[in-house]
Amino acid sequence: MKLLLQIAAVLYVLLVAPFIAGCIARWEARLQSKRGPSIWQPYYDLMKLFRKEQVITPDASWIFRFCPYLGFVAPIAVATLIPVYTGYPLYMAFAGDMLAGGFILGLGGFFFSLAALDTGSPYAALSSSRARVVSLMVEPTLFLIIFGVSLVAGSTIPFIVNQALTGPTELFTPTHFLLAIALFMVILAETGRIPIDTHSGREELLMVEGGRSFEYSGAALALLHWGGWMKQMVLMLILMNVIVGPWGLAADTGPWHLLCALFWVLVKLLLVALIVALVEQSYAKMRFFRIPEYMGAAFVLTLLAVIFQLLR
């Protein structure tokens, strides 16, 4: 039974991730007083890209061909380790902890940067270099968040952490709030959103994320887009179902409880998506040399969370 529920969780991430991306794009356009694309536009884009011919530069090696598959599979692997819609562990729940999940996502990003360099395109190489600099500043904060979580919960297994952080003694503590805010800031940086980057577009000179996929086309580009949307959804699930709280998750295997859990998880994801859209429309994109200030603020918030926990 747990294996079937695990497969259902993976399918949920696969199918809902483009919808969340479409909602964010739609709401951002509406906030700019534009009509904007349909919330189903990501699905149309995927169907169009899968039908297009894939063109590969003759200078590319196996890394360029392998990267889209790794970028697509990495978020799926992490989705098996975290609570997607159940409050109890599933088949793969103890196969890895939060540190392993961060490593898997980081591995996908690392190969994405290598693939951008592999093409010999100076534009893709510039974006790859900038993406590595951003990751260099994100990773210390992410490791400190995991350390702070382990101090509170005594574990880094997501299904144990979410129960510990929402206990009566931890729910309304400064540590809990600061860790949630810091992780939200990390999500904006990891998914290439304002104030770090402009998520929509691939041909701006100052792009960080979009430029790395500049040489991809057809099915490979579709897999990269789909993997990026799933990565965004997985990080949102970690924020809402692990750090903030497991509210709305199914407590047993009853069909009605599982359906209600799927609905409430979608509501929580849409809430985070709305906050992301509001943040993106409230700030201008930072100049690249100011990104350390942003990540420095996230690091300080995480450090304060650790200090508060140690002083309790």
C-alpha atoms as a printed R data frame, in Angstrom:
    type eleno elety resid chain resno       x      y       z
1   ATOM     1    CA   MET     A     1   0.000  0.000   0.000
2   ATOM     2    CA   LYS     A     2   2.777  2.420   0.895
3   ATOM     3    CA   LEU     A     3   4.449  1.757  -2.455
4   ATOM     4    CA   LEU     A     4   1.242  2.704  -4.295
5   ATOM     5    CA   LEU     A     5   0.908  5.862  -2.219
6   ATOM     6    CA   GLN     A     6   4.541  6.667  -3.022
7   ATOM     7    CA   ILE     A     7   3.890  6.332  -6.748
8   ATOM     8    CA   ALA     A     8   0.801  8.531  -6.372
9   ATOM     9    CA   ALA     A     9   2.912 11.190  -4.607
10  ATOM    10    CA   VAL     A    10   5.407 11.219  -7.492
11  ATOM    11    CA   LEU     A    11   2.596 11.499 -10.048
12  ATOM    12    CA   TYR     A    12   1.101 14.363  -8.029
13  ATOM    13    CA   VAL     A    13   4.364 16.288  -8.233
14  ATOM    14    CA   LEU     A    14   4.722 15.494 -11.945
15  ATOM    15    CA   LEU     A    15   1.244 16.711 -12.844
16  ATOM    16    CA   VAL     A    16   0.776 19.652 -10.477
17  ATOM    17    CA   ALA     A    17   4.190 21.325 -10.851
18  ATOM    18    CA   PRO     A    18   3.413 22.941 -14.264
19  ATOM    19    CA   PHE     A    19   0.072 24.164 -12.871
20  ATOM    20    CA   ILE     A    20   1.792 25.974  -9.979
21  ATOM    21    CA   ALA     A    21   4.212 27.606 -12.441
22  ATOM    22    CA   GLY     A    22   1.277 28.647 -14.637
23  ATOM    23    CA   CYS     A    23  -0.562 30.186 -11.682
24  ATOM    24    CA   ILE     A    24   2.486 32.246 -10.696
25  ATOM    25    CA   ALA     A    25   2.933 33.539 -14.259
26  ATOM    26    CA   ARG     A    26  -0.775 34.370 -14.525
27  ATOM    27    CA   TRP     A    27  -0.926 36.193 -11.185
28  ATOM    28    CA   GLU     A    28   2.225 38.173 -11.908
29  ATOM    29    CA   ALA     A    29   0.698 39.363 -15.183
30  ATOM    30    CA   ARG     A    30  -2.539 40.309 -13.439
31  ATOM    31    CA   LEU     A    31  -0.602 42.273 -10.815
32  ATOM    32    CA   GLN     A    32   0.941 44.211 -13.722
33  ATOM    33    CA   SER     A    33  -2.572 44.909 -15.085
34  ATOM    34    CA   LYS     A    34  -1.962 42.564 -18.020
35  ATOM    35    CA   ARG     A    35  -4.129 39.731 -19.252
36  ATOM    36    CA   GLY     A    36  -1.293 37.244 -18.967
37  ATOM    37    CA   PRO     A    37  -1.006 33.635 -20.153
38  ATOM    38    CA   SER     A    38  -3.418 30.883 -19.217
39  ATOM    39    CA   ILE     A    39  -2.666 28.899 -16.067
40  ATOM    40    CA   TRP     A    40  -2.510 25.867 -18.394
41  ATOM    41    CA   GLN     A    41   0.153 27.448 -20.612
42  ATOM    42    CA   PRO     A    42   3.039 25.325 -19.177
43  ATOM    43    CA   TYR     A    43   1.213 22.168 -20.309
44  ATOM    44    CA   TYR     A    44   0.788 23.605 -23.815
45  ATOM    45    CA   ASP     A    45   4.477 24.543 -23.867
46  ATOM    46    CA   LEU     A    46   5.513 21.034 -22.888
47  ATOM    47    CA   MET     A    47   3.359 19.449 -25.599
48  ATOM    48    CA   LYS     A    48   4.766 21.851 -28.187
49  ATOM    49    CA   LEU     A    49   8.389 21.240 -27.170
50  ATOM    50    CA   PHE     A    50   8.011 17.444 -27.128
51  ATOM    51    CA   ARG     A    51   6.815 17.613 -30.738
52  ATOM    52    CA   LYS     A    52   9.707 19.786 -31.911
53  ATOM    53    CA   GLU     A    53  12.970 18.522 -33.347
54  ATOM    54    CA   GLN     A    54  15.964 18.540 -31.030
55  ATOM    55    CA   VAL     A    55  19.079 20.236 -32.376
56  ATOM    56    CA   ILE     A    56  22.396 19.430 -30.687
57  ATOM    57    CA   THR     A    57  25.610 21.308 -31.342
58  ATOM    58    CA   PRO     A    58  28.381 19.032 -32.671
59  ATOM    59    CA   ASP     A    59  30.741 20.323 -29.965
60  ATOM    60    CA   ALA     A    60  28.574 18.898 -27.156
61  ATOM    61    CA   SER     A    61  29.595 15.769 -25.254
62  ATOM    62    CA   TRP     A    62  27.564 13.203 -23.299
63  ATOM    63    CA   ILE     A    63  27.172 15.699 -20.445
64  ATOM    64    CA   PHE     A    64  24.979 17.924 -22.609
65  ATOM    65    CA   ARG     A    65  22.747 14.979 -23.574
66  ATOM    66    CA   PHE     A    66  22.617 13.516 -20.059
67  ATOM    67    CA   CYS     A    67  21.797 16.739 -18.177
68  ATOM    68    CA   PRO     A    68  18.058 17.068 -19.074
69  ATOM    69    CA   TYR     A    69  17.340 13.567 -17.798
70  ATOM    70    CA   LEU     A    70  19.196 14.202 -14.537
71  ATOM    71    CA   GLY     A    71  17.461 17.549 -14.092
72  ATOM    72    CA   PHE     A    72  14.114 15.812 -14.607
73  ATOM    73    CA   VAL     A    73  14.774 12.863 -12.282
74  ATOM    74    CA   ALA     A    74  16.447 14.754  -9.392
75  ATOM    75    CA   PRO     A    75  13.267 16.483  -8.092
76  ATOM    76    CA   ILE     A    76  11.347 13.214  -8.422
77  ATOM    77    CA   ALA     A    77  13.954 11.477  -6.244
78  ATOM    78    CA   VAL     A    78  13.633 14.204  -3.596
79  ATOM    79    CA   ALA     A    79   9.820 13.954  -3.748
80  ATOM    80    CA   THR     A    80  10.083 10.349  -2.535
81  ATOM    81    CA   LEU     A    81  11.900 11.511   0.623
82  ATOM    82    CA   ILE     A    82   9.508 14.232   1.783
83  ATOM    83    CA   PRO     A    83   5.868 14.321   2.932
84  ATOM    84    CA   VAL     A    84   3.887 15.233  -0.187
85  ATOM    85    CA   TYR     A    85   0.361 14.558   1.063
86  ATOM    86    CA   THR     A    86   0.711 12.010   3.912
87  ATOM    87    CA   GLY     A    87   1.698 12.736   7.492
88  ATOM    88    CA   TYR     A    88   3.160  9.249   7.891
89  ATOM    89    CA   PRO     A    89   6.296  7.799   6.219
90  ATOM    90    CA   LEU     A    90   5.939  6.098   2.854
91  ATOM    91    CA   TYR     A    91   8.025  3.465   1.070
92  ATOM    92    CA   MET     A    92  11.171  5.597   0.508
93  ATOM    93    CA   ALA     A    93  10.836  7.936   3.482
94  ATOM    94    CA   PHE     A    94  13.983  6.779   5.280
95  ATOM    95    CA   ALA     A    95  16.157  6.312   2.198
96  ATOM    96    CA   GLY     A    96  17.634  9.785   2.744
97  ATOM    97    CA   ASP     A    97  17.350 12.912   4.870
98  ATOM    98    CA   MET     A    98  17.206 16.643   4.118
99  ATOM    99    CA   LEU     A    99  20.953 16.715   3.501
100 ATOM   100    CA   ALA     A   100  20.639 13.955   0.893
101 ATOM   101    CA   GLY     A   101  17.774 15.851  -0.763
102 ATOM   102    CA   GLY     A   102  19.880 18.999  -0.959
103 ATOM   103    CA   PHE     A   103  22.752 17.003  -2.448
104 ATOM   104    CA   ILE     A   104  20.489 15.485  -5.137
105 ATOM   105    CA   LEU     A   105  19.104 18.878  -6.157
106 ATOM   106    CA   GLY     A   106  22.607 20.350  -6.065
107 ATOM   107    CA   LEU     A   107  23.893 17.554  -8.296
108 ATOM   108    CA   GLY     A   108  21.275 18.409 -10.898
109 ATOM   109    CA   GLY     A   109  22.289 22.071 -10.802
110 ATOM   110    CA   PHE     A   110  25.972 21.178 -11.059
111 ATOM   111    CA   PHE     A   111  25.476 19.089 -14.209
112 ATOM   112    CA   PHE     A   112  23.254 21.829 -15.643
113 ATOM   113    CA   SER     A   113  26.154 24.262 -15.299
114 ATOM   114    CA   LEU     A   114  28.570 21.756 -16.842
115 ATOM   115    CA   ALA     A   115  26.210 21.229 -19.767
116 ATOM   116    CA   ALA     A   116  26.038 24.990 -20.369
117 ATOM   117    CA   LEU     A   117  29.844 25.146 -20.491
118 ATOM   118    CA   ASP     A   118  29.962 22.041 -22.689
119 ATOM   119    CA   THR     A   119  28.295 23.779 -25.638
120 ATOM   120    CA   GLY     A   120  31.048 26.379 -26.019
121 ATOM   121    CA   SER     A   121  28.441 29.165 -26.066
122 ATOM   122    CA   PRO     A   122  29.826 32.280 -24.328
123 ATOM   123    CA   TYR     A   123  26.312 33.379 -23.348
124 ATOM   124    CA   ALA     A   124  25.488 30.029 -21.689
125 ATOM   125    CA   ALA     A   125  28.925 29.986 -20.032
126 ATOM   126    CA   LEU     A   126  28.315 33.448 -18.551
127 ATOM   127    CA   SER     A   127  24.978 32.327 -17.100
128 ATOM   128    CA   SER     A   128  26.576 29.126 -15.802
129 ATOM   129    CA   SER     A   129  29.285 31.094 -14.028
130 ATOM   130    CA   ARG     A   130  26.738 33.383 -12.395
131 ATOM   131    CA   ALA     A   131  24.574 30.420 -11.334
132 ATOM   132    CA   ARG     A   132  27.565 28.818  -9.604
133 ATOM   133    CA   VAL     A   133  28.285 32.058  -7.735
134 ATOM   134    CA   VAL     A   134  24.678 32.187  -6.519
135 ATOM   135    CA   SER     A   135  24.866 28.529  -5.451
136 ATOM   136    CA   LEU     A   136  28.097 29.262  -3.602
137 ATOM   137    CA   MET     A   137  26.195 31.775  -1.473
138 ATOM   138    CA   VAL     A   138  23.013 29.677  -1.128
139 ATOM   139    CA   GLU     A   139  24.614 26.443   0.056
140 ATOM   140    CA   PRO     A   140  26.085 27.726   3.381
141 ATOM   141    CA   THR     A   141  22.668 29.104   4.309
142 ATOM   142    CA   LEU     A   142  20.973 25.849   3.336
143 ATOM   143    CA   PHE     A   143  23.401 23.781   5.406
144 ATOM   144    CA   LEU     A   144  22.874 26.095   8.382
145 ATOM   145    CA   ILE     A   145  19.086 25.713   8.000
146 ATOM   146    CA   ILE     A   146  19.486 21.925   8.103
147 ATOM   147    CA   PHE     A   147  21.725 22.291  11.170
148 ATOM   148    CA   GLY     A   148  19.103 24.479  12.878
149 ATOM   149    CA   VAL     A   149  16.383 21.964  12.040
150 ATOM   150    CA   SER     A   150  18.468 19.135  13.482
151 ATOM   151    CA   LEU     A   151  18.929 21.077  16.727
152 ATOM   152    CA   VAL     A   152  15.177 21.420  17.131
153 ATOM   153    CA   ALA     A   153  14.023 18.010  15.929
154 ATOM   154    CA   GLY     A   154  17.054 15.876  16.764
155 ATOM   155    CA   SER     A   155  16.845 14.486  13.236
156 ATOM   156    CA   THR     A   156  16.978 15.544   9.597
157 ATOM   157    CA   ILE     A   157  14.402 13.022   8.329
158 ATOM   158    CA   PRO     A   158  11.564 15.191   6.916
159 ATOM   159    CA   PHE     A   159   8.760 13.051   8.396
160 ATOM   160    CA   ILE     A   160  10.286 13.455  11.881
161 ATOM   161    CA   VAL     A   161  11.141 17.140  11.482
162 ATOM   162    CA   ASN     A   162   7.628 18.248  10.559
163 ATOM   163    CA   GLN     A   163   6.154 16.661  13.669
164 ATOM   164    CA   ALA     A   164   8.818 18.163  15.932
165 ATOM   165    CA   LEU     A   165   8.587 21.724  14.576
166 ATOM   166    CA   THR     A   166   4.811 21.831  15.039
167 ATOM   167    CA   GLY     A   167   4.878 20.482  18.579
168 ATOM   168    CA   PRO     A   168   3.426 22.671  21.345
169 ATOM   169    CA   THR     A   169   6.882 23.811  22.499
170 ATOM   170    CA   GLU     A   170   8.261 24.729  19.046
171 ATOM   171    CA   LEU     A   171   5.360 26.074  17.009
172 ATOM   172    CA   PHE     A   172   5.502 29.749  18.019
173 ATOM   173    CA   THR     A   173   9.206 30.128  18.751
174 ATOM   174    CA   PRO     A   174  11.584 32.612  17.054
175 ATOM   175    CA   THR     A   175  13.614 29.658  15.768
176 ATOM   176    CA   HIS     A   176  10.649 28.289  13.836
177 ATOM   177    CA   PHE     A   177   9.730 31.632  12.247
178 ATOM   178    CA   LEU     A   178  13.293 32.548  11.323
179 ATOM   179    CA   LEU     A   179  13.993 29.164   9.730
180 ATOM   180    CA   ALA     A   180  10.817 29.432   7.634
181 ATOM   181    CA   ILE     A   181  11.678 32.952   6.404
182 ATOM   182    CA   ALA     A   182  15.273 31.979   5.600
183 ATOM   183    CA   LEU     A   183  14.148 28.913   3.648
184 ATOM   184    CA   PHE     A   184  11.678 31.028   1.664
185 ATOM   185    CA   MET     A   185  14.517 33.380   0.708
186 ATOM   186    CA   VAL     A   186  16.612 30.383  -0.354
187 ATOM   187    CA   ILE     A   187  13.722 29.093  -2.508
188 ATOM   188    CA   LEU     A   188  13.564 32.421  -4.376
189 ATOM   189    CA   ALA     A   189  17.301 32.201  -5.069
190 ATOM   190    CA   GLU     A   190  17.311 28.502  -6.022
191 ATOM   191    CA   THR     A   191  14.395 28.853  -8.440
192 ATOM   192    CA   GLY     A   192  15.825 31.941 -10.144
193 ATOM   193    CA   ARG     A   193  13.158 34.427  -9.132
194 ATOM   194    CA   ILE     A   194  13.213 38.139  -8.334
195 ATOM   195    CA   PRO     A   195  15.017 39.698  -6.527
196 ATOM   196    CA   ILE     A   196  17.782 37.308  -7.670
197 ATOM   197    CA   ASP     A   197  16.806 36.651 -11.274
198 ATOM   198    CA   THR     A   198  14.051 37.079 -13.850
199 ATOM   199    CA   HIS     A   199  12.337 33.725 -14.209
200 ATOM   200    CA   SER     A   200  10.550 34.364 -17.505
201 ATOM   201    CA   GLY     A   201  12.840 34.693 -20.497
202 ATOM   202    CA   ARG     A   202  16.059 33.222 -21.884
203 ATOM   203    CA   GLU     A   203  17.675 35.925 -23.972
204 ATOM   204    CA   GLU     A   204  18.524 38.716 -21.538
205 ATOM   205    CA   LEU     A   205  22.197 39.403 -21.065
206 ATOM   206    CA   LEU     A   206  21.967 39.402 -17.270
207 ATOM   207    CA   MET     A   207  19.984 36.149 -16.957
208 ATOM   208    CA   VAL     A   208  21.249 33.602 -14.437
209 ATOM   209    CA   GLU     A   209  19.006 30.544 -14.820
210 ATOM   210    CA   GLY     A   210  17.495 31.040 -18.281
211 ATOM   211    CA   GLY     A   211  20.819 31.428 -20.066
212 ATOM   212    CA   ARG     A   212  22.024 27.962 -19.077
213 ATOM   213    CA   SER     A   213  19.332 26.326 -21.242
214 ATOM   214    CA   PHE     A   214  20.043 28.608 -24.197
215 ATOM   215    CA   GLU     A   215  21.446 25.812 -26.413
216 ATOM   216    CA   TYR     A   216  18.689 23.297 -25.644
217 ATOM   217    CA   SER     A   217  15.648 22.668 -27.820
218 ATOM   218    CA   GLY     A   218  12.853 20.179 -28.336
219 ATOM   219    CA   ALA     A   219  12.285 17.390 -25.819
220 ATOM   220    CA   ALA     A   220  15.496 18.188 -23.899
221 ATOM   221    CA   LEU     A   221  14.303 21.737 -23.233
222 ATOM   222    CA   ALA     A   222  10.892 20.384 -22.195
223 ATOM   223    CA   LEU     A   223  12.536 18.084 -19.646
224 ATOM   224    CA   LEU     A   224  14.608 20.966 -18.265
225 ATOM   225    CA   HIS     A   225  11.531 23.180 -17.897
226 ATOM   226    CA   TRP     A   226   9.500 20.387 -16.331
227 ATOM   227    CA   GLY     A   227  12.341 19.520 -13.953
228 ATOM   228    CA   GLY     A   228  12.679 23.171 -12.938
229 ATOM   229    CA   TRP     A   229   8.954 23.401 -12.166
230 ATOM   230    CA   MET     A   230   9.132 20.197 -10.123
231 ATOM   231    CA   LYS     A   231  12.159 21.498  -8.228
232 ATOM   232    CA   GLN     A   232  10.191 24.632  -7.384
233 ATOM   233    CA   MET     A   233   7.225 22.568  -6.177
234 ATOM   234    CA   VAL     A   234   9.424 20.223  -4.121
235 ATOM   235    CA   LEU     A   235  11.047 23.180  -2.355
236 ATOM   236    CA   MET     A   236   7.599 24.632  -1.655
237 ATOM   237    CA   LEU     A   237   6.505 21.281  -0.218
238 ATOM   238    CA   ILE     A   238   9.547 21.225   2.052
239 ATOM   239    CA   LEU     A   239   8.700 24.741   3.231
240 ATOM   240    CA   MET     A   240   5.010 24.054   3.890
241 ATOM   241    CA   ASN     A   241   4.909 20.364   4.877
242 ATOM   242    CA   VAL     A   242   8.233 20.078   6.721
243 ATOM   243    CA   ILE     A   243   9.264 23.471   8.113
244 ATOM   244    CA   VAL     A   244   5.962 25.337   8.532
245 ATOM   245    CA   GLY     A   245   3.762 22.406   9.495
246 ATOM   246    CA   PRO     A   246   2.060 19.170   8.415
247 ATOM   247    CA   TRP     A   247  -1.475 20.569   8.562
248 ATOM   248    CA   GLY     A   248  -3.816 19.069   5.985
249 ATOM   249    CA   LEU     A   249  -1.755 15.921   5.447
250 ATOM   250    CA   ALA     A   250  -3.501 12.543   5.540
251 ATOM   251    CA   ALA     A   251  -3.239 10.784   8.892
252 ATOM   252    CA   ASP     A   252  -4.279  7.370   7.550
253 ATOM   253    CA   THR     A   253  -4.900  5.506   4.300
254 ATOM   254    CA   GLY     A   254  -8.616  6.229   4.065
255 ATOM   255    CA   PRO     A   255  -9.604  7.304   0.513
256 ATOM   256    CA   TRP     A   256 -11.530 10.365   1.731
257 ATOM   257    CA   HIS     A   257  -8.623 11.510   3.927
258 ATOM   258    CA   LEU     A   258  -6.194 11.085   1.031
259 ATOM   259    CA   LEU     A   259  -8.395 13.120  -1.323
260 ATOM   260    CA   CYS     A   260  -8.786 15.870   1.271
261 ATOM   261    CA   ALA     A   261  -5.013 15.880   1.783
262 ATOM   262    CA   LEU     A   262  -4.405 16.301  -1.967
263 ATOM   263    CA   PHE     A   263  -6.782 19.277  -1.967
264 ATOM   264    CA   TRP     A   264  -5.278 20.987   1.092
265 ATOM   265    CA   VAL     A   265  -1.730 20.505  -0.161
266 ATOM   266    CA   LEU     A   266  -2.757 22.206  -3.403
267 ATOM   267    CA   VAL     A   267  -4.238 25.093  -1.386
268 ATOM   268    CA   LYS     A   268  -0.973 25.450   0.551
269 ATOM   269    CA   LEU     A   269   1.054 25.400  -2.670
270 ATOM   270    CA   LEU     A   270  -1.166 28.068  -4.220
271 ATOM   271    CA   LEU     A   271  -0.733 30.206  -1.095
272 ATOM   272    CA   VAL     A   272   3.058 30.037  -1.415
273 ATOM   273    CA   ALA     A   273   2.752 30.702  -5.168
274 ATOM   274    CA   LEU     A   274   0.686 33.828  -4.438
275 ATOM   275    CA   ILE     A   275   3.306 35.057  -1.965
276 ATOM   276    CA   VAL     A   276   6.037 34.438  -4.562
277 ATOM   277    CA   ALA     A   277   4.077 36.427  -7.159
278 ATOM   278    CA   LEU     A   278   3.552 39.303  -4.714
279 ATOM   279    CA   VAL     A   279   7.236 39.361  -3.759
280 ATOM   280    CA   GLU     A   280   8.340 39.347  -7.396
281 ATOM   281    CA   GLN     A   281   6.090 42.283  -8.207
282 ATOM   282    CA   SER     A   282   7.120 44.232  -5.093
283 ATOM   283    CA   TYR     A   283  10.866 44.294  -5.784
284 ATOM   284    CA   ALA     A   284  13.074 45.092  -8.720
285 ATOM   285    CA   LYS     A   285  15.712 42.614  -9.810
286 ATOM   286    CA   MET     A   286  18.953 43.137  -7.897
287 ATOM   287    CA   ARG     A   287  22.212 43.916  -9.590
288 ATOM   288    CA   PHE     A   288  24.440 40.887  -9.523
289 ATOM   289    CA   PHE     A   289  26.965 42.352  -7.081
290 ATOM   290    CA   ARG     A   290  24.147 42.949  -4.547
291 ATOM   291    CA   ILE     A   291  23.104 39.297  -4.377
292 ATOM   292    CA   PRO     A   292  25.577 38.657  -1.492
293 ATOM   293    CA   GLU     A   293  23.611 41.204   0.562
294 ATOM   294    CA   TYR     A   294  20.392 39.248   0.003
295 ATOM   295    CA   MET     A   295  21.937 35.871   0.831
296 ATOM   296    CA   GLY     A   296  23.804 37.439   3.733
297 ATOM   297    CA   ALA     A   297  20.458 38.484   5.204
298 ATOM   298    CA   ALA     A   298  19.155 34.910   4.836
299 ATOM   299    CA   PHE     A   299  22.314 33.572   6.497
300 ATOM   300    CA   VAL     A   300  21.970 35.992   9.414
301 ATOM   301    CA   LEU     A   301  18.329 35.003   9.941
302 ATOM   302    CA   THR     A   302  19.334 31.338  10.036
303 ATOM   303    CA   LEU     A   303  22.211 32.084  12.411
304 ATOM   304    CA   LEU     A   304  19.824 33.934  14.731
305 ATOM   305    CA   ALA     A   305  17.492 30.929  14.652
306 ATOM   306    CA   VAL     A   306  20.363 28.659  15.719
307 ATOM   307    CA   ILE     A   307  21.406 31.069  18.502
308 ATOM   308    CA   PHE     A   308  17.846 31.323  19.839
309 ATOM   309    CA   GLN     A   309  17.630 27.536  19.908
310 ATOM   310    CA   LEU     A   310  20.966 27.175  21.706
311 ATOM   311    CA   LEU     A   311  20.006 29.783  24.328
312 ATOM   312    CA   ARG     A   312  16.684 28.163  25.181
